[in-house]
Structures are given as structure tokens and as C-alpha cells.
Amino acid sequence: MSWTEALHDHGDALVETLAARLAGICRDAIAARGHALLALAGGRTPLPIYRRLAKENLDWHAVTVVPTDERWVAHDHSASNRRELAAAFADATGIRLGALVPAQPGDVPDTAQARLTLADCRGDFDAVLLGMGNDGHFASLFPGATNLGEALAFDNADDVCVIHPDPLPPEAPFARVSLTAARLLRSRTSWLAITGERKLSALRDAQTTRDPQRLPIAALLHAPQAHLHIHWSP
Ligand SMILES: O=C1O[C@H](COP(=O)(O)O)[C@@H](O)[C@H](O)[C@H]1O
């Protein structure tokens, strides 16, 4: 994969730029195919982008959003990415928001709900917006997960996987259901939104050392035949 970078002076510029890009992608997709399909990261970083995007005058009934990953928690749990997405898109009346976990998940994580959701979203995504942790994880593809190699494999036939981060991240210590790298790469455009010096340093490391087991984002950065638009702000 090749990449381009935009290093913004301020978080507001990152938010405005990415919200405008995503709005344009949705408009073009709706004009061309009648609908837009987005895969959107959870976590804290992209929420202002979503809140800004939700204010755009779009035919939201024609837009479907799938989380790139989800924690194995109920939809109303404070750690639920879907809950945060739903709140951020509150102004986008009519938007369809898919689920990767059941509303009330049982004890053992599985991909059944995610497969149902993705069965309705078979085409390429129009845009995938990813975040990244300080440890180089994207979606929920964490370094140290036993199935990380498979989850990152470009020829993986599975669209989704269960991930048990090891160690569990203290800010969200839950098993995860994540789209695989292979599914995330089936997108017309790919975007990465990160903030802060630690993430920039991890990104620089991944750009130069190409070690996806240590820094999973390296798998995307160096994937053939794809292009990642990277946006960073302090
Ligand atoms: O756990 C997660 O972390 C990453 C990064 O989150 P952030 O709060 O540092 O922006 C996120 O992209 C992913 O979707 C989420 O589940």
C-alpha cells in the first residue's frame, strides 16, 4: 500500500477535512450506486468527525455504517463502539447502523451477528475510516492476539474474527469482534485518523520497520495495490 499524509496544525482542521471528504464520498456513491457504505472506527479519536459529518445535508436513508470493530459488550454499554457511533450520528436521521455483536451478548464471543450484518453489505465499502492505538492496532487487530496473523492475511476468506487482546487494553478490557484486514481492504478509499505524538511515533515506526506482528498497522501501510490517506493532528 502506498500512503499520503496530511499533518494538520489543529484537531479542528483534521475534523473538518475528514468530514468533508466523507460527505463527498457519500454523495458520489449515492449518485453513482444509490447508496453509500462506510466502515467506521470506534474509539475516541473519530467521534468529532462523525458529529460534524452528521450535520451534512445528505440523504442519510441511503447511507449504511458498519463499525470496523466492536467490544463484546451490550449495545447500551459505555464501552460499546456502536453506542458511541449512534450518539455521534444522532443528527443523521435515517442512517442505518450495523452491529457486529448482539444487543445483549452472551458469555462467549462469536461472529454470528457480524456475519448477518455483513451479509447485507456485500459490496466494497465506499470508505473505511480507521483509528490506531499507541500500540499500532487498528480496528481490533491487536499485537499479541494469537490469531493476528490470520486476521491480517490479505487472502483471508473470513470477513470477521473474534480477537482476544493479550494483554487486554485497560481502557476497554473486553474481547472484540473485528473486521479482518482482507475485508477492510475491500474499499474504494481508505483513511486513517490519528492524533498525538505517541501515535505519530508508532506510525513512523510501522512505516519504516514493516513488522505487523509488533505494529499491526504496518500490514496496511505495506499492503500492495491499496492507498491509505493518513490524517494526523496534535
Ligand atoms: O479500541 C479501539 O481503539 C482504536 C483507537 O481508539 P482511540 O480511542 O485511540 O481513537 C479504535 O480505532 C478502535 O476502533 C477501537 O475499538
The ligand as a Gaussian input file, in Angstrom:
#p B3LYP/6-31G(d) Opt

LIG

0 1
 O      -10.146000       0.007000      20.838000
 C      -10.145000       0.723000      19.862000
 O       -9.089000       1.548000      19.662000
 C       -8.819000       2.181000      18.408000
 C       -8.162000       3.518000      18.719000
 O       -9.027000       4.234000      19.588000
 P       -8.732000       5.736000      20.067000
 O       -9.673000       5.965000      21.219000
 O       -7.291000       5.792000      20.474000
 O       -9.031000       6.622000      18.909000
 C      -10.065000       2.333000      17.551000
 O       -9.708000       2.736000      16.240000
 C      -10.859000       1.038000      17.546000
 O      -11.976000       1.120000      16.671000
 C      -11.312000       0.794000      18.963000
 O      -12.148000      -0.329000      19.111000

